[in-house]
Amino acid sequence: MELLNRDDLTELLEPREGVHISMFMPLEREPDKAQKNHIRLKDLIDRGQEQLAASSFLPPDVEEKMPDSEAFFQPAEELLGNGRFTADGAQGLAIYLAPGVQHIYYLPLALDQAVEIGPRFYVMPLLPLLNQNGHFYLLTLSQNQAQFWRGDALTLEPVDVPNLPDGQDEALFFEDPERTVQFHTETPQGPNRAAVFHGQEADKEKKGALLRYFREVNKALMARIEGEDVPLLLASVEYLWPIYQEANTYAHLLPEGIPGNPKTLSAHELQQRAWPLINELIEASKGQAAQQLRELVETKRTAVSIDDVLPAATYGRVAALFVPLGVQERGRFNTSTGSVEHCQDTNYECEDLLNLTVAAALKHDSEVYTFRPEEMPVDAQCAATLRYTVP
Protein backbone atom coordinates (compact mmCIF):
# COMPACT_ATOMS: atom_id res chain seq x y z
CA MET A 1 0.00 0.00 0.00
CA GLU A 2 1.30 3.45 -0.88
CA LEU A 3 0.83 6.97 0.42
CA LEU A 4 1.49 9.20 -2.57
CA ASN A 5 2.95 12.65 -1.90
CA ARG A 6 2.88 15.82 -3.97
CA ASP A 7 6.12 14.87 -5.72
CA ASP A 8 4.48 11.64 -6.90
CA LEU A 9 1.44 13.54 -8.19
CA THR A 10 3.64 16.14 -9.87
CA GLU A 11 5.54 13.36 -11.63
CA LEU A 12 2.28 11.76 -12.77
CA LEU A 13 1.22 15.09 -14.26
CA GLU A 14 4.45 15.70 -16.16
CA PRO A 15 3.67 16.52 -19.83
CA ARG A 16 4.20 13.56 -22.15
CA GLU A 17 2.89 12.59 -25.55
CA GLY A 18 0.11 10.13 -26.22
CA VAL A 19 -3.12 8.92 -24.69
CA HIS A 20 -3.32 8.83 -20.88
CA ILE A 21 -5.73 6.43 -19.20
CA SER A 22 -6.59 6.76 -15.50
CA MET A 23 -8.72 4.08 -13.81
CA PHE A 24 -10.02 4.03 -10.25
CA MET A 25 -11.99 1.57 -8.18
CA PRO A 26 -12.72 0.66 -4.56
CA LEU A 27 -11.29 -2.58 -3.21
CA GLU A 28 -13.13 -5.26 -1.29
CA ARG A 29 -10.86 -6.72 1.37
CA GLU A 30 -13.02 -9.61 2.63
CA PRO A 31 -12.18 -12.89 0.83
CA ASP A 32 -15.85 -13.68 0.15
CA LYS A 33 -16.22 -10.36 -1.70
CA ALA A 34 -12.96 -10.50 -3.66
CA GLN A 35 -14.76 -11.44 -6.88
CA LYS A 36 -16.21 -7.92 -6.94
CA ASN A 37 -12.70 -6.58 -7.52
CA HIS A 38 -12.38 -8.65 -10.69
CA ILE A 39 -15.80 -7.58 -11.93
CA ARG A 40 -15.04 -3.90 -11.34
CA LEU A 41 -11.66 -4.00 -13.03
CA LYS A 42 -13.02 -5.91 -16.03
CA ASP A 43 -15.76 -3.28 -16.33
CA LEU A 44 -13.18 -0.47 -16.23
CA ILE A 45 -11.12 -2.10 -18.98
CA ASP A 46 -14.20 -2.63 -21.15
CA ARG A 47 -15.34 0.96 -20.66
CA GLY A 48 -11.90 2.31 -21.50
CA GLN A 49 -11.64 0.26 -24.68
CA GLU A 50 -15.15 1.26 -25.76
CA GLN A 51 -14.38 4.92 -25.17
CA LEU A 52 -11.19 4.77 -27.24
CA ALA A 53 -13.03 2.98 -30.05
CA ALA A 54 -15.83 5.55 -30.17
CA SER A 55 -16.02 7.57 -33.38
CA SER A 56 -14.31 10.97 -33.19
CA PHE A 57 -13.14 10.49 -29.60
CA LEU A 58 -9.45 10.83 -30.49
CA PRO A 59 -8.16 13.57 -32.80
CA PRO A 60 -6.53 12.13 -35.96
CA ASP A 61 -2.95 13.03 -34.99
CA VAL A 62 -3.35 11.22 -31.66
CA GLU A 63 -5.25 8.25 -33.07
CA GLU A 64 -2.56 7.44 -35.62
CA LYS A 65 0.02 7.12 -32.83
CA MET A 66 -2.28 5.08 -30.58
CA PRO A 67 -0.92 1.58 -29.90
CA ASP A 68 -3.07 -1.51 -30.11
CA SER A 69 -5.85 -1.21 -27.54
CA GLU A 70 -5.36 -4.69 -26.09
CA ALA A 71 -1.63 -4.12 -25.65
CA PHE A 72 -2.33 -0.73 -24.08
CA PHE A 73 -4.53 -2.30 -21.39
CA GLN A 74 -2.29 -5.34 -20.85
CA PRO A 75 -0.98 -4.27 -17.40
CA ALA A 76 -4.56 -4.03 -16.16
CA GLU A 77 -5.46 -7.34 -17.83
CA GLU A 78 -2.54 -8.98 -16.06
CA LEU A 79 -4.02 -7.98 -12.72
CA LEU A 80 -7.14 -9.96 -13.60
CA GLY A 81 -4.99 -13.04 -14.05
CA ASN A 82 -3.18 -12.64 -10.76
CA GLY A 83 -5.98 -14.05 -8.65
CA ARG A 84 -6.63 -11.96 -5.55
CA PHE A 85 -5.15 -8.53 -6.23
CA THR A 86 -5.05 -6.34 -3.17
CA ALA A 87 -2.70 -5.15 -0.43
CA ASP A 88 -3.03 -5.14 3.34
CA GLY A 89 -5.21 -2.23 4.40
CA ALA A 90 -5.72 -0.91 0.86
CA GLN A 91 -9.13 0.60 0.20
CA GLY A 92 -8.69 1.71 -3.40
CA LEU A 93 -6.84 0.89 -6.61
CA ALA A 94 -5.55 3.45 -9.14
CA ILE A 95 -4.10 2.43 -12.51
CA TYR A 96 -2.30 4.87 -14.81
CA LEU A 97 -1.40 3.85 -18.36
CA ALA A 98 0.33 5.84 -21.11
CA PRO A 99 2.81 4.93 -23.87
CA GLY A 100 5.83 3.53 -22.05
CA VAL A 101 4.34 4.37 -18.65
CA GLN A 102 2.39 2.26 -16.18
CA HIS A 103 1.68 2.85 -12.50
CA ILE A 104 -0.48 0.69 -10.26
CA TYR A 105 -1.19 2.04 -6.78
CA TYR A 106 -2.88 0.37 -3.83
CA LEU A 107 -4.11 3.24 -1.68
CA PRO A 108 -5.52 3.87 1.83
CA LEU A 109 -8.37 5.74 0.16
CA ALA A 110 -11.78 4.49 -1.01
CA LEU A 111 -12.10 5.51 -4.66
CA ASP A 112 -15.21 5.76 -6.79
CA GLN A 113 -15.18 3.55 -9.87
CA ALA A 114 -14.24 5.68 -12.89
CA VAL A 115 -12.24 5.86 -16.11
CA GLU A 116 -10.70 9.08 -17.46
CA ILE A 117 -8.97 9.31 -20.84
CA GLY A 118 -7.20 12.46 -21.96
CA PRO A 119 -3.92 14.20 -22.77
CA ARG A 120 -2.68 13.87 -19.17
CA PHE A 121 -3.30 11.66 -16.14
CA TYR A 122 -6.26 12.46 -13.91
CA VAL A 123 -5.32 12.92 -10.24
CA MET A 124 -8.36 14.60 -8.69
CA PRO A 125 -9.51 11.43 -6.83
CA LEU A 126 -6.07 11.19 -5.19
CA LEU A 127 -5.89 14.74 -3.84
CA PRO A 128 -7.17 13.80 -0.35
CA LEU A 129 -3.85 11.96 0.04
CA LEU A 130 -2.13 15.35 0.17
CA ASN A 131 -3.86 15.94 3.51
CA GLN A 132 -2.47 12.62 4.79
CA ASN A 133 1.02 13.23 3.56
CA GLY A 134 2.44 15.36 6.31
CA HIS A 135 5.37 13.45 7.73
CA PHE A 136 6.78 14.02 11.18
CA TYR A 137 9.66 13.16 13.46
CA LEU A 138 9.29 11.46 16.81
CA LEU A 139 11.82 11.29 19.63
CA THR A 140 11.18 8.57 22.19
CA LEU A 141 13.10 9.53 25.28
CA SER A 142 13.81 8.08 28.69
CA GLN A 143 16.70 8.24 31.10
CA ASN A 144 18.01 4.98 29.67
CA GLN A 145 17.22 5.32 25.97
CA ALA A 146 16.82 7.81 23.12
CA GLN A 147 15.48 6.79 19.70
CA PHE A 148 14.56 8.85 16.64
CA TRP A 149 11.73 8.01 14.23
CA ARG A 150 10.16 9.25 11.00
CA GLY A 151 6.43 8.77 10.49
CA ASP A 152 3.42 9.61 8.36
CA ALA A 153 -0.29 8.73 8.25
CA LEU A 154 0.47 5.02 7.85
CA THR A 155 3.93 4.19 9.12
CA LEU A 156 6.58 4.90 11.73
CA GLU A 157 10.16 3.82 11.06
CA PRO A 158 13.32 4.21 13.17
CA VAL A 159 15.99 6.54 11.80
CA ASP A 160 19.67 6.11 12.50
CA VAL A 161 21.22 9.28 13.93
CA PRO A 162 25.01 9.34 14.29
CA ASN A 163 26.23 10.11 17.82
CA LEU A 164 22.74 9.92 19.34
CA PRO A 165 23.44 8.75 22.91
CA ASP A 166 21.65 5.62 24.02
CA GLY A 167 20.75 6.85 27.46
CA GLN A 168 22.13 9.14 30.11
CA ASP A 169 25.03 6.90 31.11
CA GLU A 170 26.42 6.89 27.57
CA ALA A 171 25.90 10.64 27.15
CA LEU A 172 27.74 11.47 30.37
CA PHE A 173 30.28 8.65 30.24
CA PHE A 174 33.27 10.96 30.12
CA GLU A 175 32.16 13.15 33.00
CA ASP A 176 34.03 12.93 36.29
CA PRO A 177 32.32 10.09 38.21
CA GLU A 178 33.11 11.91 41.43
CA ARG A 179 31.32 15.04 40.22
CA THR A 180 29.14 16.33 43.04
CA VAL A 181 27.27 19.45 43.89
CA GLN A 182 29.37 21.59 46.17
CA PHE A 183 27.48 23.65 48.64
CA HIS A 184 28.08 25.38 51.93
CA THR A 185 25.77 26.25 54.75
CA GLU A 186 25.96 28.63 57.56
CA THR A 187 25.13 27.34 60.99
CA PRO A 188 23.26 24.03 60.70
CA GLN A 189 19.75 24.21 62.04
CA GLY A 190 19.04 20.59 62.87
CA PRO A 191 19.16 17.24 61.05
CA ASN A 192 15.76 17.58 59.36
CA ARG A 193 16.70 20.85 57.67
CA ALA A 194 19.98 19.29 56.52
CA ALA A 195 18.14 16.31 55.02
CA VAL A 196 15.77 18.61 53.13
CA PHE A 197 18.68 20.70 51.90
CA HIS A 198 20.59 17.65 50.69
CA GLY A 199 17.43 16.32 49.01
CA GLN A 200 16.91 19.57 47.15
CA GLU A 201 20.51 19.60 45.97
CA ALA A 202 20.22 15.96 44.85
CA ASP A 203 17.14 16.83 42.79
CA LYS A 204 18.98 19.80 41.31
CA GLU A 205 21.94 17.61 40.37
CA LYS A 206 19.63 14.97 38.86
CA LYS A 207 17.93 17.61 36.70
CA GLY A 208 21.33 19.01 35.73
CA ALA A 209 22.50 15.57 34.59
CA LEU A 210 19.32 15.09 32.56
CA LEU A 211 19.76 18.51 30.99
CA ARG A 212 23.33 17.70 29.97
CA TYR A 213 22.16 14.35 28.56
CA PHE A 214 19.34 16.01 26.60
CA ARG A 215 21.74 18.61 25.22
CA GLU A 216 23.79 15.77 23.77
CA VAL A 217 20.61 14.30 22.28
CA ASN A 218 19.68 17.67 20.81
CA LYS A 219 23.19 18.15 19.43
CA ALA A 220 23.01 14.83 17.57
CA LEU A 221 19.51 15.57 16.24
CA MET A 222 20.42 19.04 15.04
CA ALA A 223 23.30 17.61 13.03
CA ARG A 224 20.68 15.47 11.30
CA ILE A 225 17.63 17.79 10.92
CA GLU A 226 18.79 21.40 11.36
CA GLY A 227 17.14 23.67 8.80
CA GLU A 228 14.14 21.42 8.25
CA ASP A 229 10.56 22.42 9.05
CA VAL A 230 9.20 18.95 9.85
CA PRO A 231 7.31 18.84 13.17
CA LEU A 232 9.01 16.94 15.98
CA LEU A 233 7.04 15.14 18.69
CA LEU A 234 8.41 14.00 22.03
CA ALA A 235 7.30 10.75 23.65
CA SER A 236 8.36 10.49 27.28
CA VAL A 237 7.13 10.65 30.84
CA GLU A 238 5.84 14.15 31.41
CA TYR A 239 8.38 15.32 33.99
CA LEU A 240 11.08 15.07 31.30
CA TRP A 241 9.28 17.41 28.86
CA PRO A 242 10.27 20.78 30.38
CA ILE A 243 13.86 19.61 30.77
CA TYR A 244 14.10 18.55 27.15
CA GLN A 245 12.41 21.77 26.01
CA GLU A 246 15.15 23.68 27.80
CA ALA A 247 17.81 21.69 25.95
CA ASN A 248 16.05 21.80 22.58
CA THR A 249 17.11 24.18 19.80
CA TYR A 250 14.97 22.69 16.98
CA ALA A 251 12.40 25.30 15.96
CA HIS A 252 9.59 22.83 15.23
CA LEU A 253 9.35 20.84 18.46
CA LEU A 254 5.63 20.64 19.25
CA PRO A 255 4.38 21.66 22.70
CA GLU A 256 2.19 18.56 22.82
CA GLY A 257 3.61 15.07 22.80
CA ILE A 258 2.89 11.47 23.76
CA PRO A 259 2.91 11.10 27.56
CA GLY A 260 4.03 7.95 29.34
CA ASN A 261 6.90 5.51 29.13
CA PRO A 262 7.53 5.00 25.38
CA LYS A 263 9.14 1.61 26.02
CA THR A 264 5.67 0.22 26.79
CA LEU A 265 4.35 1.16 23.32
CA SER A 266 4.93 -0.57 19.99
CA ALA A 267 5.85 1.39 16.86
CA HIS A 268 2.26 0.98 15.65
CA GLU A 269 0.88 2.33 18.93
CA LEU A 270 3.26 5.29 18.82
CA GLN A 271 2.20 6.09 15.23
CA GLN A 272 -1.47 5.83 16.15
CA ARG A 273 -1.00 8.33 18.98
CA ALA A 274 1.24 10.67 17.01
CA TRP A 275 -0.75 11.04 13.79
CA PRO A 276 -3.85 12.76 15.29
CA LEU A 277 -1.55 15.47 16.66
CA ILE A 278 0.05 15.96 13.23
CA ASN A 279 -3.33 15.90 11.50
CA GLU A 280 -4.47 18.73 13.77
CA LEU A 281 -1.57 20.81 12.46
CA ILE A 282 -2.51 20.02 8.85
CA GLU A 283 -6.16 20.95 9.43
CA ALA A 284 -5.15 24.13 11.26
CA SER A 285 -2.96 25.19 8.32
CA LYS A 286 -5.83 24.47 5.93
CA GLY A 287 -8.19 26.53 8.10
CA GLN A 288 -5.78 29.46 8.21
CA ALA A 289 -5.41 29.40 4.42
CA ALA A 290 -9.19 29.31 4.00
CA GLN A 291 -9.59 32.25 6.37
CA GLN A 292 -7.02 34.26 4.43
CA LEU A 293 -8.96 33.55 1.23
CA ARG A 294 -12.19 34.80 2.80
CA GLU A 295 -10.49 37.96 4.05
CA LEU A 296 -8.98 38.73 0.63
CA VAL A 297 -11.87 37.63 -1.57
CA GLU A 298 -12.93 41.17 -2.46
CA THR A 299 -9.40 42.19 -3.43
CA LYS A 300 -7.15 41.60 -6.44
CA ARG A 301 -5.16 39.09 -4.38
CA THR A 302 -7.66 36.32 -5.15
CA ALA A 303 -9.25 34.58 -8.14
CA VAL A 304 -12.62 32.85 -7.77
CA SER A 305 -13.49 31.35 -11.15
CA ILE A 306 -11.81 28.71 -13.26
CA ASP A 307 -11.42 31.26 -16.07
CA ASP A 308 -9.15 33.32 -13.79
CA VAL A 309 -7.63 30.63 -11.58
CA LEU A 310 -6.36 28.36 -14.39
CA PRO A 311 -4.30 31.07 -16.16
CA ALA A 312 -2.96 32.30 -12.82
CA ALA A 313 -1.89 28.77 -11.87
CA THR A 314 -0.33 28.20 -15.29
CA TYR A 315 1.80 31.33 -15.00
CA GLY A 316 2.89 30.60 -11.41
CA ARG A 317 0.84 33.30 -9.69
CA VAL A 318 -1.16 31.03 -7.35
CA ALA A 319 -0.03 30.83 -3.73
CA ALA A 320 -2.82 28.52 -2.55
CA LEU A 321 -5.42 26.66 -4.60
CA PHE A 322 -8.81 25.59 -3.23
CA VAL A 323 -10.68 22.92 -5.19
CA PRO A 324 -13.84 20.88 -4.57
CA LEU A 325 -13.73 17.10 -4.70
CA GLY A 326 -16.00 15.09 -6.97
CA VAL A 327 -16.65 18.03 -9.30
CA GLN A 328 -15.61 18.47 -12.93
CA GLU A 329 -15.50 21.52 -15.19
CA ARG A 330 -14.66 20.38 -18.70
CA GLY A 331 -13.10 22.55 -21.35
CA ARG A 332 -9.99 23.56 -23.29
CA PHE A 333 -7.22 25.94 -22.32
CA ASN A 334 -5.11 27.97 -24.73
CA THR A 335 -1.73 28.41 -23.06
CA SER A 336 -0.69 31.07 -25.58
CA THR A 337 -3.62 33.41 -24.95
CA GLY A 338 -4.61 32.27 -21.45
CA SER A 339 -8.21 31.85 -22.60
CA VAL A 340 -10.55 29.16 -21.29
CA GLU A 341 -13.22 27.52 -23.45
CA HIS A 342 -15.92 25.51 -21.70
CA CYS A 343 -17.37 22.43 -23.37
CA GLN A 344 -19.42 19.34 -22.63
CA ASP A 345 -18.06 17.22 -25.47
CA THR A 346 -17.18 13.62 -24.65
CA ASN A 347 -13.91 13.63 -26.50
CA TYR A 348 -10.21 13.50 -25.79
CA GLU A 349 -9.50 17.22 -25.95
CA CYS A 350 -12.33 18.33 -23.66
CA GLU A 351 -10.60 17.66 -20.34
CA ASP A 352 -11.33 18.51 -16.74
CA LEU A 353 -10.06 22.04 -16.18
CA LEU A 354 -9.80 21.53 -12.42
CA ASN A 355 -7.35 18.67 -12.99
CA LEU A 356 -5.37 20.90 -15.35
CA THR A 357 -5.35 23.66 -12.73
CA VAL A 358 -4.04 21.27 -10.08
CA ALA A 359 -1.29 20.15 -12.47
CA ALA A 360 -0.19 23.76 -12.94
CA ALA A 361 -0.40 24.53 -9.22
CA LEU A 362 1.74 21.55 -8.25
CA LYS A 363 4.29 22.40 -10.93
CA HIS A 364 4.73 25.89 -9.46
CA ASP A 365 4.85 24.73 -5.80
CA SER A 366 1.45 26.17 -4.89
CA GLU A 367 -0.36 24.82 -1.86
CA VAL A 368 -3.39 22.70 -2.81
CA TYR A 369 -6.35 22.31 -0.46
CA THR A 370 -9.36 20.10 -1.11
CA PHE A 371 -12.89 20.47 0.23
CA ARG A 372 -16.26 18.87 -0.13
CA PRO A 373 -18.22 21.11 -2.53
CA GLU A 374 -20.54 22.31 0.24
CA GLU A 375 -17.54 23.19 2.46
CA MET A 376 -15.63 25.39 0.02
CA PRO A 377 -14.49 28.51 1.91
CA VAL A 378 -16.08 30.77 -0.73
CA ASP A 379 -18.96 30.24 -3.14
CA ALA A 380 -16.94 29.31 -6.22
CA GLN A 381 -16.16 26.35 -8.46
CA CYS A 382 -12.52 26.83 -7.43
CA ALA A 383 -10.54 29.65 -5.86
CA ALA A 384 -7.00 30.83 -5.23
CA THR A 385 -4.98 33.34 -3.29
CA LEU A 386 -2.35 34.97 -5.48
CA ARG A 387 1.32 35.62 -4.94
CA TYR A 388 1.11 38.95 -6.72
CA THR A 389 -1.34 41.01 -8.74
CA VAL A 390 -1.09 42.11 -12.34
CA PRO A 391 -2.40 45.35 -13.85
N, C-alpha and C positions, 0 to 999 in steps of 0.2 A: 504494500500500500504506500502511496506517495502523497506528500504534502507539497504541492507546487508553489513556488514563490514567484515574485514579480519578474525575476530574471528568466525563469522558465517560460512565463507567459510572453515576455518580450521576445524571446527566441522563437516561440511558436508563431508570432506575428511578423517575423522578419519577412520583407518582400521577397518573393521567389516566383518563378514562372510556373504556369500550368494550373490545372484544376486542383482545388483544395476541398477535401471532404472531411467533415467533422460529424461524428456520430456519438450520441449520448444515450445512456440507459441506466435505470436503477438496477441494482443487483439483489437477488434473493439469496440469503445466506443459509437458510434451513435446507438440509439435504432433500426433504420431500418436496421442496418448491424449486429445486435447481433447474428443472426442465423449462421453467418460465424464462430463465436467462437465455437458453438456446432459442426459444420462440421469439423473444424480443430482438436478439441479434440478427436472426434470419430475416425478420421483418425489416430491420434497418437496412440490411444489405439489399433486399428486394426493392425497397423504396428508393435507395440511392441509385440503383441501376436503372430503374424506371424513369427517374428524374433526368438522368444523363441522356437517356434514349429519347426523351420527349422532343418533338419537333421544335426547332428554334430556341431551345434552352441555351445551348452554347453558341457564341459567335463563331463564324467560320474559321478565323485565325486560331482560335483556341481548340476547336473541334478537330482540326487537321493534325494537331500535335497530341491529341488525347490518346493515351495507350489503350490497349484492349481492356474493356470493362471488367472482364473476369480476372485478368491479371492485376488490375488496379485494386480490386477488393480482396485479393488473395490473403493478405495478412488477417483480415477479419474472418474470412472463410476458414483459415487455419485454426482460429479460436474455437469454431464450432466443432472441429475434429479433435479437440484436446480434452474432451470429456467435461469435467466440472471446472469451469474457468472462473476463479474468484481469488480473493486474497483475504487473509484474516482481518476482520473488521471493516473491510471495504463495503461501502454503500452504493457506489456508482462506478460506472465504466465509461471512459472517454477514449475514442479512437480517432486519430488524425492521420489522414493519408493524402499524400501529394507525390508527384514524380520524384522518386529517389528518397522520399521521406516517409517514415511511419513511426508513430508514437502511440503506445497503448498504456493508459494510466488507470490503475485501480485507486479510487479516491475515497476519503472519509466524508463523502458528500452525496446525498441522494439526488440523482439527476433525473429530470423528466426525459422521456424517450423522444428523441428528435434527430433529424438529419439536416445538415446545412451544407450546401455546395456553393462555392463562390471563388473569387480570386485570392482569398486569404482564409486562414483558419478562423473559426468562430470560437471565441473564448468567453462570451458572456456568462454561460452557465457555471464557469469555474471561478468567477470573480469573488464569490464569498470566501474562497480559500485565502484571499489576500488578508482578510480579517483574522485568519487563523495562523498567519505566517510569522507573527512576531516571535522571534526567538529570544531567549533570555539566558543569563548565567545564574548559577546557584552555587553558593559556598556552604557546604555542610561543615560545621565547626564545633569542636569540643576541646576540652583541655588536652585530650590524648590523640586527637586526629583532626586533620584539615583535608578536605577533598573538594575539587572544583568540577563543575558540571556545565554542560550546555544542553538546553532543552527547547522544545517548541510545543505545539498543541497536541502532539502525539507521543513524543519520545523525550527521554532524558539520558544522556550519555556522559560518562566521565571523560574529563579532559586532562591530559598530562601537562603539568606546569613545572618547568625546571625550577629547582631550589625551593619548592613549596614545602615547608617543614611539616613533618608528620607528627604533630603534637608539640606540646610545650617543652618536653625534655629535649627533643632534637633541636628546637629553635634556640634554646638557651644552653646548649651543651658546652659551649666554650666560656660561659660565664664562670666566675670564681665560685666554687661550691660553698665556700665559707662566707659568701656575701650575706650580710645581715643588715638590718636597719639599725643605725646607730642613733641613740637618743639619750638625752640626759634629763634628769628631773631635779627639781629643787628638793626640799625636804620631803621625804616620803610621808604619806598621810594614811598609812595602814595597808595591810595586805590586799584587801578587796580593791582599793583604788589602783594598786599596782597591777593586779590581775586584769582589770578593765583596760588599763593603759597598754599593757602588753598585748591584749587581745586586739585592740584597735590598731596597733602597729603591725600585728601579724596580718590583719585584713588588708591594711594598706600595702604591705609588701606583696601579698598574694595578688592584689589588683595590679600592682606595678609589674609583676612577672607576667601576668596575662597580657598587659598592654605591650610589653616588649615582644612577647610571642606573636601577638596580633600584628604588630608593626612588621615583623618578618614575613608574616603571611601576606600582608598588604604589599610589601615590597616585591614579593615574587609575582603576585597577581598583576601589579602595575607594569611589570616588565612584559607581561603577556597581553594585557588588554588596554593599556593607556592609550587615550585618543579615541576609543570607541564610544558609541552612545547606546550600547546594549544594556538594558536594565539588569541589575545584579540583586538577587535575593539572598538573604542570610537564613540558614536553618540552624538553630541552636537553642539551648535553654535560654530563657529570657534574660537572666541576669548578665549574660555575656554580651547582649546587644549593645548597651551603651558603651562598653569598653571597646568593642570592635569599631563602633562608630567614631570613637575618639581616634583610633589608629588609622581609620580608612581615609584614603585620598582620592578614591574613584568617584567621579561626579555623579554617577547614576546608580548608587546604592539606594535601594528603596527603603522607606521608613518602616514598612510592614515586611514581615518575614514569616517563616514557618516555625512556630514555637515548639519546644520539646526536644528530647534527645534524638538527633537525626539517626543514630545508630539503630534505633528501633524501627525505622521505616525503610521499606524497599525502595528501589529506584522508581518503580511504578507509583508507589504511594506518594513519594516526594513530588513527582511530576503532576499527579492529580491534585495536590495541594497548592502547587506553585502556579499552574496555568490560570485558575480563576483570578489570581492577583494580577497576572500579566494581561489577561483579557480585559480587566477593568481599565488598565492604562490605555489599551487600544480603543475601547469604547469612549473613554474620556477624550482622547485625541480626536476621534470622529465627531463627538459632540461639540468640541471647541471649533472645529472646522466648519460645521454646519451653522453654528452661531455666528461666526464671522461672515458667512455667506448671507445670512439673514440681515445682518447689520449693514452690509455693503450693497444689497440688492438694488437699491435705487441709484447707485453710482455707476460710473464707467469702469469700475474695478470688477465688474461681474458680467457674465453672459448667461442668458436664461432661455435660449432656444437653440436647437440643433444647428440652425442656419448660421448662428454666431459662434457657438461653442466649437463646432468641428473645424472651421478655419483657424480659430485661435489655438486649438490643440495642435493642429498640423504645423503651425509656425512657431510653436514652442512658447506661447504666451500664457498657457494655463498653469496656475499654481496648484489648484485642487479641482478635481472633477467629481461631480455627483451624478450618479446614474441609477435609474430604477432597474430592478431585476424583473425578468419575465416579460419585458416590453421590447418591441421592435419598431424601428422607424426606417423603412426601406427607401433607398434612393441612390443617386450617383453624385460623386463629388469631383469637381474639376480643380485639380491642384494648381493649375496655372492661373486661373481667375479667382479661385476661392469661392466659387458659387456652388450652391447645393440645389440639386433637382430631386424632388420627391416623386416616387413612383410606386405602384402596386403590382408591377409586372412580376411574373414568376419565372424570371430568367436569371442567368448567371451574373449579369452586370448590375442588376438591381439588388444591392446588398444592404445589410443592416448598417445604417449610419452610426448607430450607437457603438457597435463593435469597431467600426473604423475610427471613431473618436477615441475609444479606449486604446487602440493600437498606437495612435499618435501621442496620447498622453503618456503612456508607458515609455515610449521612445524618448520623450523629452523629460523624463524623470518627474512627471507630475504625480501628486498624490491622487489615488483613485478610491472613492468611497461609494459603497453600494447600499441601496435602501429598497425596502418594499415600496411599490408605487405610492401607496397611501401614506407613507412615512417620509417622503421626500421633504427636505427642509424648506423648499419653496415650491409653489405651484408651477411646475415646468416639466417638460419631457426629459430634460437634462439641464444641468447648470454647472457653472464654473466660477471660481475666483481667479483673477488674472494677475500675472506678475507685473504687468505694466499696461498702460493705456496707449492707444494710438489716436492721432488726430481724426 
